[in-house]
Amino acid sequence: MGLRKEKIETYRKTLHLRREVLAADLRQATAQMINDESSYTDAVDQAAADTDRNFILQMKNRDRDVLWQIDEAIKRLNEGSFGECERCGESISEGRLEAFPLTTLCIDCKAELESEEHRFPGRN
């Protein structure tokens, strides 16, 4: 059961829009960090600012990961494999794709993978 052409185009538009917004946000945050010339004479204020900056960097790194996942989903759309589970090859339900269009696993394979990770932590 493949996805209908109009549904695929809806996912394509959604992913491209999400990509544009996220990429613009990353560019803006990067420019702000580069142009931030704040310096503090108080060591506690400087430490707090450094902690904030590190937190922001971690969040932006996660955003970069999401951007990569979006690019991979768009690639799957272009290749015709979007909506296919990479583990079992079965179709991923439309409900799952609606909730998480970046997914590469059907709900059964995802549950199985999480169960394996729970039994054998750190094996990834």
A tleap script that builds the chain and sets N, CA, C and O, in Angstrom:
source leaprc.protein.ff14SB
mol = sequence {
  NMET GLY LEU ARG LYS GLU LYS ILE GLU THR
  TYR ARG LYS THR LEU HIE LEU ARG ARG GLU
  VAL LEU ALA ALA ASP LEU ARG GLN ALA THR
  ALA GLN MET ILE ASN ASP GLU SER SER TYR
  THR ASP ALA VAL ASP GLN ALA ALA ALA ASP
  THR ASP ARG ASN PHE ILE LEU GLN MET LYS
  ASN ARG ASP ARG ASP VAL LEU TRP GLN ILE
  ASP GLU ALA ILE LYS ARG LEU ASN GLU GLY
  SER PHE GLY GLU CYS GLU ARG CYS GLY GLU
  SER ILE SER GLU GLY ARG LEU GLU ALA PHE
  PRO LEU THR THR LEU CYS ILE ASP CYS LYS
  ALA GLU LEU GLU SER GLU GLU HIE ARG PHE
  PRO GLY ARG CASN
}
set mol.1.N position { 0.841 -1.182 0.000 }
set mol.1.CA position { 0.000 0.000 0.000 }
set mol.1.C position { 0.885 1.243 0.000 }
set mol.1.O position { 1.396 1.627 1.052 }
set mol.2.N position { 1.073 1.868 -1.132 }
set mol.2.CA position { 1.870 3.080 -1.215 }
set mol.2.C position { 1.037 4.311 -0.937 }
set mol.2.O position { -0.193 4.252 -0.914 }
set mol.3.N position { 1.699 5.401 -0.730 }
set mol.3.CA position { 1.014 6.666 -0.467 }
set mol.3.C position { 0.493 7.260 -1.768 }
set mol.3.O position { 1.114 7.127 -2.822 }
set mol.4.N position { -0.647 7.912 -1.676 }
set mol.4.CA position { -1.215 8.590 -2.841 }
set mol.4.C position { -0.324 9.772 -3.220 }
set mol.4.O position { 0.354 10.362 -2.379 }
set mol.5.N position { -0.348 10.097 -4.509 }
set mol.5.CA position { 0.504 11.169 -5.026 }
set mol.5.C position { 0.235 12.502 -4.320 }
set mol.5.O position { 1.178 13.227 -4.006 }
set mol.6.N position { -1.040 12.837 -4.065 }
set mol.6.CA position { -1.345 14.110 -3.408 }
set mol.6.C position { -0.854 14.114 -1.966 }
set mol.6.O position { -0.467 15.163 -1.450 }
set mol.7.N position { -0.864 12.953 -1.305 }
set mol.7.CA position { -0.359 12.857 0.065 }
set mol.7.C position { 1.160 13.052 0.067 }
set mol.7.O position { 1.700 13.719 0.949 }
set mol.8.N position { 1.828 12.484 -0.894 }
set mol.8.CA position { 3.281 12.641 -1.013 }
set mol.8.C position { 3.628 14.114 -1.211 }
set mol.8.O position { 4.573 14.616 -0.603 }
set mol.9.N position { 2.871 14.805 -2.057 }
set mol.9.CA position { 3.133 16.225 -2.300 }
set mol.9.C position { 2.877 17.057 -1.045 }
set mol.9.O position { 3.568 18.046 -0.802 }
set mol.10.N position { 1.888 16.658 -0.253 }
set mol.10.CA position { 1.635 17.350 1.014 }
set mol.10.C position { 2.829 17.200 1.938 }
set mol.10.O position { 3.272 18.172 2.549 }
set mol.11.N position { 3.360 15.971 2.045 }
set mol.11.CA position { 4.553 15.746 2.875 }
set mol.11.C position { 5.741 16.542 2.336 }
set mol.11.O position { 6.502 17.128 3.105 }
set mol.12.N position { 5.893 16.560 1.016 }
set mol.12.CA position { 7.003 17.293 0.405 }
set mol.12.C position { 6.933 18.778 0.764 }
set mol.12.O position { 7.938 19.368 1.159 }
set mol.13.N position { 5.765 19.376 0.629 }
set mol.13.CA position { 5.590 20.798 0.948 }
set mol.13.C position { 5.847 21.058 2.427 }
set mol.13.O position { 6.519 22.022 2.791 }
set mol.14.N position { 5.305 20.188 3.275 }
set mol.14.CA position { 5.486 20.344 4.722 }
set mol.14.C position { 6.956 20.264 5.091 }
set mol.14.O position { 7.449 21.083 5.868 }
set mol.15.N position { 7.657 19.284 4.541 }
set mol.15.CA position { 9.078 19.109 4.860 }
set mol.15.C position { 9.916 20.273 4.341 }
set mol.15.O position { 10.817 20.745 5.034 }
set mol.16.N position { 9.627 20.735 3.140 }
set mol.16.CA position { 10.390 21.866 2.597 }
set mol.16.C position { 10.159 23.133 3.424 }
set mol.16.O position { 11.097 23.885 3.689 }
set mol.17.N position { 8.919 23.365 3.826 }
set mol.17.CA position { 8.625 24.535 4.648 }
set mol.17.C position { 9.326 24.436 6.001 }
set mol.17.O position { 9.925 25.402 6.472 }
set mol.18.N position { 9.245 23.266 6.616 }
set mol.18.CA position { 9.911 23.061 7.903 }
set mol.18.C position { 11.419 23.259 7.761 }
set mol.18.O position { 12.062 23.827 8.644 }
set mol.19.N position { 11.975 22.789 6.651 }
set mol.19.CA position { 13.412 22.941 6.407 }
set mol.19.C position { 13.795 24.414 6.267 }
set mol.19.O position { 14.786 24.861 6.843 }
set mol.20.N position { 13.005 25.160 5.501 }
set mol.20.CA position { 13.294 26.588 5.311 }
set mol.20.C position { 13.285 27.339 6.637 }
set mol.20.O position { 14.185 28.134 6.911 }
set mol.21.N position { 12.272 27.089 7.458 }
set mol.21.CA position { 12.146 27.782 8.744 }
set mol.21.C position { 13.314 27.417 9.659 }
set mol.21.O position { 13.918 28.294 10.276 }
set mol.22.N position { 13.628 26.138 9.746 }
set mol.22.CA position { 14.713 25.681 10.625 }
set mol.22.C position { 16.060 26.201 10.145 }
set mol.22.O position { 16.878 26.633 10.957 }
set mol.23.N position { 16.306 26.168 8.836 }
set mol.23.CA position { 17.574 26.657 8.295 }
set mol.23.C position { 17.723 28.155 8.540 }
set mol.23.O position { 18.813 28.620 8.874 }
set mol.24.N position { 16.643 28.913 8.377 }
set mol.24.CA position { 16.702 30.357 8.637 }
set mol.24.C position { 16.985 30.625 10.106 }
set mol.24.O position { 17.765 31.519 10.435 }
set mol.25.N position { 16.364 29.865 10.984 }
set mol.25.CA position { 16.600 30.016 12.421 }
set mol.25.C position { 18.054 29.708 12.769 }
set mol.25.O position { 18.667 30.417 13.568 }
set mol.26.N position { 18.600 28.664 12.177 }
set mol.26.CA position { 20.001 28.316 12.432 }
set mol.26.C position { 20.953 29.387 11.923 }
set mol.26.O position { 21.927 29.727 12.595 }
set mol.27.N position { 20.675 29.919 10.741 }
set mol.27.CA position { 21.522 30.995 10.205 }
set mol.27.C position { 21.492 32.218 11.113 }
set mol.27.O position { 22.529 32.823 11.383 }
set mol.28.N position { 20.297 32.580 11.586 }
set mol.28.CA position { 20.155 33.747 12.451 }
set mol.28.C position { 20.874 33.518 13.782 }
set mol.28.O position { 21.581 34.403 14.264 }
set mol.29.N position { 20.699 32.348 14.371 }
set mol.29.CA position { 21.348 32.052 15.653 }
set mol.29.C position { 22.857 32.039 15.512 }
set mol.29.O position { 23.570 32.517 16.394 }
set mol.30.N position { 23.346 31.498 14.414 }
set mol.30.CA position { 24.789 31.470 14.172 }
set mol.30.C position { 25.336 32.885 14.030 }
set mol.30.O position { 26.381 33.206 14.596 }
set mol.31.N position { 24.644 33.724 13.284 }
set mol.31.CA position { 25.088 35.115 13.111 }
set mol.31.C position { 25.087 35.853 14.446 }
set mol.31.O position { 26.000 36.631 14.725 }
set mol.32.N position { 24.080 35.619 15.265 }
set mol.32.CA position { 24.027 36.265 16.577 }
set mol.32.C position { 25.193 35.824 17.452 }
set mol.32.O position { 25.793 36.640 18.152 }
set mol.33.N position { 25.509 34.557 17.412 }
set mol.33.CA position { 26.609 34.058 18.244 }
set mol.33.C position { 27.953 34.608 17.763 }
set mol.33.O position { 28.826 34.936 18.566 }
set mol.34.N position { 28.100 34.700 16.462 }
set mol.34.CA position { 29.345 35.226 15.906 }
set mol.34.C position { 29.505 36.703 16.262 }
set mol.34.O position { 30.604 37.157 16.581 }
set mol.35.N position { 28.410 37.443 16.205 }
set mol.35.CA position { 28.452 38.889 16.451 }
set mol.35.C position { 28.367 39.256 17.925 }
set mol.35.O position { 28.492 40.430 18.274 }
set mol.36.N position { 28.157 38.277 18.791 }
set mol.36.CA position { 28.060 38.549 20.230 }
set mol.36.C position { 29.454 38.798 20.793 }
set mol.36.O position { 30.281 37.890 20.868 }
set mol.37.N position { 29.695 40.040 21.185 }
set mol.37.CA position { 31.000 40.408 21.729 }
set mol.37.C position { 30.895 40.757 23.206 }
set mol.37.O position { 31.673 41.559 23.721 }
set mol.38.N position { 29.925 40.147 23.882 }
set mol.38.CA position { 29.732 40.429 25.299 }
set mol.38.C position { 30.902 39.902 26.102 }
set mol.38.O position { 31.381 38.786 25.899 }
set mol.39.N position { 31.341 40.735 27.013 }
set mol.39.CA position { 32.358 40.292 27.965 }
set mol.39.C position { 31.951 40.813 29.336 }
set mol.39.O position { 31.377 41.894 29.468 }
set mol.40.N position { 32.256 40.035 30.327 }
set mol.40.CA position { 31.835 40.369 31.683 }
set mol.40.C position { 33.062 40.483 32.577 }
set mol.40.O position { 33.993 39.682 32.489 }
set mol.41.N position { 33.044 41.484 33.430 }
set mol.41.CA position { 34.154 41.642 34.373 }
set mol.41.C position { 33.964 40.728 35.578 }
set mol.41.O position { 34.929 40.361 36.249 }
set mol.42.N position { 32.724 40.368 35.841 }
set mol.42.CA position { 32.427 39.478 36.958 }
set mol.42.C position { 32.516 38.033 36.472 }
set mol.42.O position { 31.876 37.667 35.486 }
set mol.43.N position { 33.303 37.219 37.157 }
set mol.43.CA position { 33.517 35.825 36.762 }
set mol.43.C position { 32.218 35.020 36.804 }
set mol.43.O position { 32.009 34.136 35.973 }
set mol.44.N position { 31.355 35.318 37.759 }
set mol.44.CA position { 30.084 34.593 37.861 }
set mol.44.C position { 29.195 34.921 36.667 }
set mol.44.O position { 28.565 34.026 36.103 }
set mol.45.N position { 29.136 36.181 36.279 }
set mol.45.CA position { 28.355 36.577 35.111 }
set mol.45.C position { 28.922 35.928 33.841 }
set mol.45.O position { 28.167 35.469 32.983 }
set mol.46.N position { 30.241 35.894 33.730 }
set mol.46.CA position { 30.877 35.274 32.561 }
set mol.46.C position { 30.576 33.782 32.517 }
set mol.46.O position { 30.282 33.236 31.453 }
set mol.47.N position { 30.650 33.121 33.672 }
set mol.47.CA position { 30.351 31.683 33.732 }
set mol.47.C position { 28.897 31.418 33.351 }
set mol.47.O position { 28.614 30.456 32.637 }
set mol.48.N position { 27.979 32.251 33.813 }
set mol.48.CA position { 26.565 32.085 33.469 }
set mol.48.C position { 26.353 32.288 31.971 }
set mol.48.O position { 25.599 31.546 31.342 }
set mol.49.N position { 27.011 33.283 31.406 }
set mol.49.CA position { 26.896 33.543 29.967 }
set mol.49.C position { 27.473 32.375 29.166 }
set mol.49.O position { 26.904 31.980 28.148 }
set mol.50.N position { 28.595 31.826 29.617 }
set mol.50.CA position { 29.195 30.675 28.939 }
set mol.50.C position { 28.283 29.454 29.002 }
set mol.50.O position { 28.156 28.710 28.029 }
set mol.51.N position { 27.649 29.259 30.156 }
set mol.51.CA position { 26.715 28.142 30.310 }
set mol.51.C position { 25.531 28.311 29.368 }
set mol.51.O position { 25.110 27.354 28.718 }
set mol.52.N position { 24.996 29.520 29.295 }
set mol.52.CA position { 23.888 29.800 28.381 }
set mol.52.C position { 24.300 29.543 26.934 }
set mol.52.O position { 23.552 28.946 26.159 }
set mol.53.N position { 25.486 29.996 26.587 }
set mol.53.CA position { 25.983 29.816 25.219 }
set mol.53.C position { 26.145 28.332 24.888 }
set mol.53.O position { 25.794 27.907 23.787 }
set mol.54.N position { 26.668 27.545 25.817 }
set mol.54.CA position { 26.817 26.107 25.590 }
set mol.54.C position { 25.462 25.431 25.421 }
set mol.54.O position { 25.308 24.543 24.582 }
set mol.55.N position { 24.486 25.847 26.214 }
set mol.55.CA position { 23.140 25.290 26.088 }
set mol.55.C position { 22.552 25.606 24.714 }
set mol.55.O position { 21.968 24.738 24.064 }
set mol.56.N position { 22.710 26.839 24.287 }
set mol.56.CA position { 22.202 27.241 22.973 }
set mol.56.C position { 22.894 26.434 21.874 }
set mol.56.O position { 22.249 26.013 20.914 }
set mol.57.N position { 24.188 26.221 22.011 }
set mol.57.CA position { 24.921 25.419 21.026 }
set mol.57.C position { 24.385 23.992 20.964 }
set mol.57.O position { 24.237 23.430 19.879 }
set mol.58.N position { 24.095 23.411 22.117 }
set mol.58.CA position { 23.536 22.057 22.139 }
set mol.58.C position { 22.185 22.017 21.426 }
set mol.58.O position { 21.906 21.091 20.665 }
set mol.59.N position { 21.359 23.017 21.674 }
set mol.59.CA position { 20.048 23.072 21.025 }
set mol.59.C position { 20.201 23.238 19.510 }
set mol.59.O position { 19.465 22.616 18.744 }
set mol.60.N position { 21.122 24.044 19.087 }
set mol.60.CA position { 21.328 24.259 17.659 }
set mol.60.C position { 21.921 23.011 17.001 }
set mol.60.O position { 21.627 22.730 15.839 }
set mol.61.N position { 22.745 22.266 17.726 }
set mol.61.CA position { 23.244 20.997 17.189 }
set mol.61.C position { 22.097 20.014 16.985 }
set mol.61.O position { 22.079 19.277 15.999 }
set mol.62.N position { 21.147 20.000 17.905 }
set mol.62.CA position { 19.959 19.154 17.728 }
set mol.62.C position { 19.171 19.619 16.508 }
set mol.62.O position { 18.672 18.799 15.737 }
set mol.63.N position { 19.059 20.924 16.335 }
set mol.63.CA position { 18.361 21.454 15.161 }
set mol.63.C position { 19.061 21.029 13.878 }
set mol.63.O position { 18.399 20.721 12.887 }
set mol.64.N position { 20.388 21.008 13.883 }
set mol.64.CA position { 21.134 20.550 12.706 }
set mol.64.C position { 20.842 19.080 12.422 }
set mol.64.O position { 20.738 18.677 11.264 }
set mol.65.N position { 20.709 18.277 13.483 }
set mol.65.CA position { 20.346 16.866 13.309 }
set mol.65.C position { 18.961 16.740 12.681 }
set mol.65.O position { 18.751 15.912 11.795 }
set mol.66.N position { 18.023 17.558 13.138 }
set mol.66.CA position { 16.675 17.530 12.569 }
set mol.66.C position { 16.722 17.970 11.104 }
set mol.66.O position { 16.022 17.405 10.263 }
set mol.67.N position { 17.531 18.957 10.805 }
set mol.67.CA position { 17.689 19.414 9.424 }
set mol.67.C position { 18.200 18.266 8.544 }
set mol.67.O position { 17.722 18.080 7.425 }
set mol.68.N position { 19.156 17.511 9.044 }
set mol.68.CA position { 19.669 16.347 8.308 }
set mol.68.C position { 18.557 15.317 8.114 }
set mol.68.O position { 18.426 14.747 7.031 }
set mol.69.N position { 17.758 15.075 9.150 }
set mol.69.CA position { 16.649 14.118 9.040 }
set mol.69.C position { 15.624 14.583 8.007 }
set mol.69.O position { 15.068 13.769 7.270 }
set mol.70.N position { 15.376 15.878 7.956 }
set mol.70.CA position { 14.461 16.421 6.954 }
set mol.70.C position { 15.026 16.184 5.558 }
set mol.70.O position { 14.306 15.750 4.659 }
set mol.71.N position { 16.311 16.468 5.376 }
set mol.71.CA position { 16.947 16.242 4.075 }
set mol.71.C position { 16.853 14.771 3.661 }
set mol.71.O position { 16.615 14.461 2.494 }
set mol.72.N position { 17.041 13.876 4.624 }
set mol.72.CA position { 16.940 12.441 4.330 }
set mol.72.C position { 15.508 12.061 3.953 }
set mol.72.O position { 15.305 11.242 3.057 }
set mol.73.N position { 14.515 12.644 4.625 }
set mol.73.CA position { 13.115 12.370 4.303 }
set mol.73.C position { 12.783 12.877 2.898 }
set mol.73.O position { 12.076 12.208 2.145 }
set mol.74.N position { 13.291 14.053 2.549 }
set mol.74.CA position { 13.075 14.598 1.205 }
set mol.74.C position { 13.737 13.694 0.161 }
set mol.74.O position { 13.186 13.459 -0.914 }
set mol.75.N position { 14.921 13.195 0.497 }
set mol.75.CA position { 15.602 12.275 -0.420 }
set mol.75.C position { 14.754 11.010 -0.630 }
set mol.75.O position { 14.637 10.518 -1.753 }
set mol.76.N position { 14.164 10.486 0.457 }
set mol.76.CA position { 13.302 9.301 0.335 }
set mol.76.C position { 12.066 9.609 -0.509 }
set mol.76.O position { 11.608 8.766 -1.280 }
set mol.77.N position { 11.529 10.821 -0.358 }
set mol.77.CA position { 10.402 11.226 -1.198 }
set mol.77.C position { 10.797 11.210 -2.669 }
set mol.77.O position { 10.059 10.699 -3.511 }
set mol.78.N position { 11.953 11.764 -2.971 }
set mol.78.CA position { 12.434 11.835 -4.356 }
set mol.78.C position { 12.741 10.455 -4.931 }
set mol.78.O position { 12.557 10.215 -6.124 }
set mol.79.N position { 13.208 9.552 -4.074 }
set mol.79.CA position { 13.557 8.196 -4.521 }
set mol.79.C position { 12.360 7.257 -4.561 }
set mol.79.O position { 12.434 6.169 -5.133 }
set mol.80.N position { 11.257 7.681 -3.951 }
set mol.80.CA position { 10.071 6.836 -3.929 }
set mol.80.C position { 10.025 5.850 -2.780 }
set mol.80.O position { 9.180 4.956 -2.773 }
set mol.81.N position { 10.917 5.992 -1.805 }
set mol.81.CA position { 10.926 5.055 -0.673 }
set mol.81.C position { 10.341 5.662 0.598 }
set mol.81.O position { 10.350 5.021 1.649 }
set mol.82.N position { 9.837 6.884 0.514 }
set mol.82.CA position { 9.230 7.526 1.672 }
set mol.82.C position { 8.020 6.713 2.102 }
set mol.82.O position { 7.197 6.325 1.273 }
set mol.83.N position { 7.916 6.457 3.403 }
set mol.83.CA position { 6.789 5.698 3.924 }
set mol.83.C position { 7.026 4.211 4.008 }
set mol.83.O position { 6.140 3.459 4.414 }
set mol.84.N position { 8.229 3.772 3.622 }
set mol.84.CA position { 8.596 2.364 3.742 }
set mol.84.C position { 9.515 2.197 4.947 }
set mol.84.O position { 10.448 2.977 5.138 }
set mol.85.N position { 9.250 1.191 5.746 }
set mol.85.CA position { 10.079 0.918 6.916 }
set mol.85.C position { 11.437 0.422 6.456 }
set mol.85.O position { 11.522 -0.515 5.663 }
set mol.86.N position { 12.502 1.047 6.951 }
set mol.86.CA position { 13.851 0.651 6.543 }
set mol.86.C position { 14.277 -0.678 7.162 }
set mol.86.O position { 15.271 -1.271 6.743 }
set mol.87.N position { 13.533 -1.140 8.148 }
set mol.87.CA position { 13.895 -2.386 8.824 }
set mol.87.C position { 13.177 -3.597 8.234 }
set mol.87.O position { 13.806 -4.618 7.956 }
set mol.88.N position { 11.851 -3.487 8.042 }
set mol.88.CA position { 11.087 -4.643 7.565 }
set mol.88.C position { 10.580 -4.482 6.134 }
set mol.88.O position { 10.157 -5.459 5.516 }
set mol.89.N position { 10.616 -3.254 5.599 }
set mol.89.CA position { 10.175 -3.011 4.235 }
set mol.89.C position { 8.681 -2.800 4.083 }
set mol.89.O position { 8.208 -2.518 2.982 }
set mol.90.N position { 7.933 -2.930 5.160 }
set mol.90.CA position { 6.483 -2.723 5.102 }
set mol.90.C position { 6.174 -1.224 5.085 }
set mol.90.O position { 7.037 -0.392 5.362 }
set mol.91.N position { 4.927 -0.904 4.753 }
set mol.91.CA position { 4.497 0.495 4.742 }
set mol.91.C position { 4.350 1.020 6.168 }
set mol.91.O position { 3.878 0.321 7.064 }
set mol.92.N position { 4.764 2.258 6.348 }
set mol.92.CA position { 4.565 2.953 7.624 }
set mol.92.C position { 3.168 3.570 7.558 }
set mol.92.O position { 2.793 4.162 6.546 }
set mol.93.N position { 2.410 3.432 8.631 }
set mol.93.CA position { 1.036 3.929 8.621 }
set mol.93.C position { 1.007 5.445 8.397 }
set mol.93.O position { 1.915 6.169 8.804 }
set mol.94.N position { -0.062 5.898 7.737 }
set mol.94.CA position { -0.197 7.336 7.496 }
set mol.94.C position { -0.301 8.109 8.797 }
set mol.94.O position { 0.176 9.241 8.890 }
set mol.95.N position { -0.926 7.502 9.810 }
set mol.95.CA position { -1.033 8.158 11.104 }
set mol.95.C position { 0.332 8.417 11.705 }
set mol.95.O position { 0.576 9.485 12.266 }
set mol.96.N position { 1.227 7.441 11.592 }
set mol.96.CA position { 2.593 7.605 12.106 }
set mol.96.C position { 3.329 8.668 11.302 }
set mol.96.O position { 4.035 9.498 11.873 }
set mol.97.N position { 3.170 8.648 9.993 }
set mol.97.CA position { 3.834 9.652 9.149 }
set mol.97.C position { 3.286 11.053 9.419 }
set mol.97.O position { 4.027 12.036 9.379 }
set mol.98.N position { 1.988 11.136 9.692 }
set mol.98.CA position { 1.398 12.441 10.024 }
set mol.98.C position { 2.013 12.979 11.314 }
set mol.98.O position { 2.329 14.164 11.420 }
set mol.99.N position { 2.178 12.083 12.298 }
set mol.99.CA position { 2.717 12.503 13.592 }
set mol.99.C position { 4.206 12.788 13.522 }
set mol.99.O position { 4.697 13.712 14.171 }
set mol.100.N position { 4.929 11.994 12.733 }
set mol.100.CA position { 6.386 12.118 12.677 }
set mol.100.C position { 6.862 11.792 11.262 }
set mol.100.O position { 7.291 10.668 10.999 }
set mol.101.N position { 6.791 12.766 10.347 }
set mol.101.CA position { 7.137 12.487 8.946 }
set mol.101.C position { 8.613 12.164 8.707 }
set mol.101.O position { 8.985 11.754 7.608 }
set mol.102.N position { 9.441 12.343 9.711 }
set mol.102.CA position { 10.863 12.033 9.547 }
set mol.102.C position { 11.168 10.570 9.849 }
set mol.102.O position { 12.300 10.126 9.657 }
set mol.103.N position { 10.182 9.822 10.315 }
set mol.103.CA position { 10.409 8.450 10.734 }
set mol.103.C position { 10.854 7.564 9.580 }
set mol.103.O position { 10.483 7.773 8.425 }
set mol.104.N position { 11.652 6.581 9.925 }
set mol.104.CA position { 12.102 5.590 8.941 }
set mol.104.C position { 11.643 4.193 9.329 }
set mol.104.O position { 11.920 3.219 8.629 }
set mol.105.N position { 10.932 4.103 10.460 }
set mol.105.CA position { 10.502 2.799 10.967 }
set mol.105.C position { 8.997 2.762 11.190 }
set mol.105.O position { 8.400 3.751 11.615 }
set mol.106.N position { 8.385 1.614 10.899 }
set mol.106.CA position { 6.980 1.424 11.236 }
set mol.106.C position { 6.872 1.303 12.760 }
set mol.106.O position { 7.880 1.143 13.447 }
set mol.107.N position { 5.674 1.380 13.270 }
set mol.107.CA position { 5.484 1.387 14.716 }
set mol.107.C position { 5.955 0.075 15.346 }
set mol.107.O position { 6.504 0.088 16.447 }
set mol.108.N position { 5.752 -1.050 14.669 }
set mol.108.CA position { 6.173 -2.338 15.222 }
set mol.108.C position { 7.698 -2.427 15.319 }
set mol.108.O position { 8.232 -2.868 16.337 }
set mol.109.N position { 8.390 -2.015 14.273 }
set mol.109.CA position { 9.860 -2.061 14.293 }
set mol.109.C position { 10.429 -1.072 15.299 }
set mol.109.O position { 11.427 -1.365 15.958 }
set mol.110.N position { 9.806 0.095 15.424 }
set mol.110.CA position { 10.262 1.083 16.405 }
set mol.110.C position { 10.100 0.530 17.816 }
set mol.110.O position { 10.996 0.672 18.647 }
set mol.111.N position { 8.955 -0.104 18.090 }
set mol.111.CA position { 8.725 -0.684 19.412 }
set mol.111.C position { 9.725 -1.808 19.683 }
set mol.111.O position { 10.238 -1.930 20.795 }
set mol.112.N position { 9.998 -2.618 18.678 }
set mol.112.CA position { 10.968 -3.701 18.820 }
set mol.112.C position { 12.367 -3.148 19.088 }
set mol.112.O position { 13.087 -3.664 19.943 }
set mol.113.N position { 12.748 -2.113 18.368 }
set mol.113.CA position { 14.050 -1.488 18.548 }
set mol.113.C position { 14.179 -0.896 19.947 }
set mol.113.O position { 15.212 -1.060 20.596 }
set mol.114.N position { 13.147 -0.213 20.412 }
set mol.114.CA position { 13.181 0.364 21.753 }
set mol.114.C position { 13.253 -0.716 22.817 }
set mol.114.O position { 13.911 -0.541 23.843 }
set mol.115.N position { 12.579 -1.827 22.578 }
set mol.115.CA position { 12.632 -2.947 23.510 }
set mol.115.C position { 14.046 -3.517 23.577 }
set mol.115.O position { 14.543 -3.843 24.654 }
set mol.116.N position { 14.684 -3.635 22.419 }
set mol.116.CA position { 16.071 -4.128 22.372 }
set mol.116.C position { 17.006 -3.163 23.089 }
set mol.116.O position { 17.897 -3.584 23.826 }
set mol.117.N position { 16.799 -1.867 22.872 }
set mol.117.CA position { 17.650 -0.867 23.527 }
set mol.117.C position { 17.461 -0.898 25.035 }
set mol.117.O position { 18.402 -0.661 25.791 }
set mol.118.N position { 16.230 -1.193 25.472 }
set mol.118.CA position { 15.946 -1.263 26.894 }
set mol.118.C position { 16.611 -2.495 27.525 }
set mol.118.O position { 17.098 -2.439 28.654 }
set mol.119.N position { 16.622 -3.592 26.787 }
set mol.119.CA position { 17.251 -4.821 27.295 }
set mol.119.C position { 18.762 -4.741 27.258 }
set mol.119.O position { 19.431 -5.268 28.147 }
set mol.120.N position { 19.312 -4.088 26.241 }
set mol.120.CA position { 20.766 -4.004 26.061 }
set mol.120.C position { 21.189 -2.542 25.898 }
set mol.120.O position { 21.557 -2.128 24.799 }
set mol.121.N position { 21.142 -1.758 26.975 }
set mol.121.CA position { 21.483 -0.330 26.852 }
set mol.121.C position { 22.913 -0.127 26.356 }
set mol.121.O position { 23.835 -0.860 26.711 }
set mol.122.N position { 23.054 0.898 25.521 }
set mol.122.CA position { 24.392 1.271 25.050 }
set mol.122.C position { 24.918 0.460 23.884 }
set mol.122.O position { 26.098 0.570 23.552 }
set mol.123.N position { 24.082 -0.354 23.249 }
set mol.123.CA position { 24.564 -1.182 22.144 }
set mol.123.C position { 24.443 -0.504 20.797 }
set mol.123.O position { 24.757 -1.120 19.778 }
set mol.124.N position { 24.000 0.742 20.753 }
set mol.124.CA position { 23.875 1.437 19.458 }
set mol.124.C position { 25.155 2.050 19.065 }
set mol.124.O position { 25.242 2.675 18.008 }
savepdb mol mol.pdb
quit
